[in-house]
Amino acid sequence: MYTLLIGNKNYSSWSLRPWLALHAFAIPFHEERFVFDTPEFAAEIQSRKRSPNGRVPCLIDGDTVIWDSLAIIEYLDELHSGLWPASTAARAHARSAAAEMHSGFGALRHWMPMNVRRSYPIATPRADVKADIDRIQALWGEARAKFCANGAFLYGDFSLADCYYAPVAFRFATYDVKLNAVSAAYVNAMLAHPSMQQWAADARAEKEIVDHEEPEYLYERSAS
Ligand SMILES: N[C@@H](CCC(=O)N[C@@H](CS)C(=O)NCC(=O)O)C(=O)O
């Protein structure tokens, strides 16, 4: 049985991605949640005792330890197969989209951090955030136009690409981002997915508030 080390469900966007892959594809796993800013997180995770890079997520499969969300989902695809879209062209596009999310969209990630339980509408996103939003919508639109014959997800059936963009769906809801029709329908489909609903319910049930992860901290600090 796999063990997945994760952070707070309300905040940890990187943890969500492999958790969703395991949960949505009904792969049995055990989760261990470590709360940010606690002595346990420092002792078990940041010390690198349980996770080689001192971060979450980290997947443990017997003697094999995989410590980055992208490596984890590729490992799962290798062992369970069929988690990426079926055609070679769709798979290449989906992997490019996931890699772009992994290495890019810094402005969106910084200025719209995932916060599942909050509603914090931002009427006019900063220009750099808007550029990230525009690029994501273009990418989603292309995936759906080229590779999605049926189905509500980016490449039709739910795939690892959707796991990779899941935190963006939560962000767009939290910050009430105005979207085109294709993107809005996709976000709705993602938010309605039973595994996303489970994660959101777990996030709402968490009691911990990490001040520096909350939007007020970010926006008040930037204004001062
Ligand atoms: N590139 C990594 C990012 C992992 C990451 O930054 N995780 C955050 C939580 S979402 C973390 O562990 N932060 C705690 C720290 O850096 O001390 C991945 O894809 O897994």
The ligand as an SDF file (V2000), in Angstrom:
LIG
                    3D

 20 19  0  0  0  0  0  0  0  0999 V2000
    7.9270   21.0710   -7.0230 N   0  0  0  0  0  0  0  0  0  0  0  0
    7.4040   20.4480   -5.8250 C   0  0  0  0  0  0  0  0  0  0  0  0
    6.8380   21.5270   -4.8990 C   0  0  0  0  0  0  0  0  0  0  0  0
    6.5910   21.0330   -3.4880 C   0  0  0  0  0  0  0  0  0  0  0  0
    6.3000   22.1650   -2.5120 C   0  0  0  0  0  0  0  0  0  0  0  0
    6.7530   23.3120   -2.7160 O   0  0  0  0  0  0  0  0  0  0  0  0
    5.5790   21.8290   -1.4410 N   0  0  0  0  0  0  0  0  0  0  0  0
    5.2390   22.7980   -0.3970 C   0  0  0  0  0  0  0  0  0  0  0  0
    3.8100   22.6180    0.0650 C   0  0  0  0  0  0  0  0  0  0  0  0
    2.5890   22.8340   -1.1920 S   0  0  0  0  0  0  0  0  0  0  0  0
    6.0810   22.5570    0.8450 C   0  0  0  0  0  0  0  0  0  0  0  0
    6.3510   21.4270    1.1940 O   0  0  0  0  0  0  0  0  0  0  0  0
    6.4580   23.6370    1.5440 N   0  0  0  0  0  0  0  0  0  0  0  0
    7.1180   23.5420    2.8030 C   0  0  0  0  0  0  0  0  0  0  0  0
    8.5070   24.0590    2.7780 C   0  0  0  0  0  0  0  0  0  0  0  0
    8.9970   24.4410    1.6970 O   0  0  0  0  0  0  0  0  0  0  0  0
    9.1160   24.1060    3.8610 O   0  0  0  0  0  0  0  0  0  0  0  0
    6.3580   19.4080   -6.2570 C   0  0  0  0  0  0  0  0  0  0  0  0
    5.9150   19.4650   -7.4010 O   0  0  0  0  0  0  0  0  0  0  0  0
    6.0290   18.5080   -5.4760 O   0  0  0  0  0  0  0  0  0  0  0  0
  1  2  1  0
  2  3  1  0
  2 18  1  0
  3  4  1  0
  4  5  1  0
  5  6  2  0
  5  7  1  0
  7  8  1  0
  8  9  1  0
  8 11  1  0
  9 10  1  0
 11 12  2  0
 11 13  1  0
 13 14  1  0
 14 15  1  0
 15 16  2  0
 15 17  1  0
 18 19  2  0
 18 20  1  0
M  END
$$$$
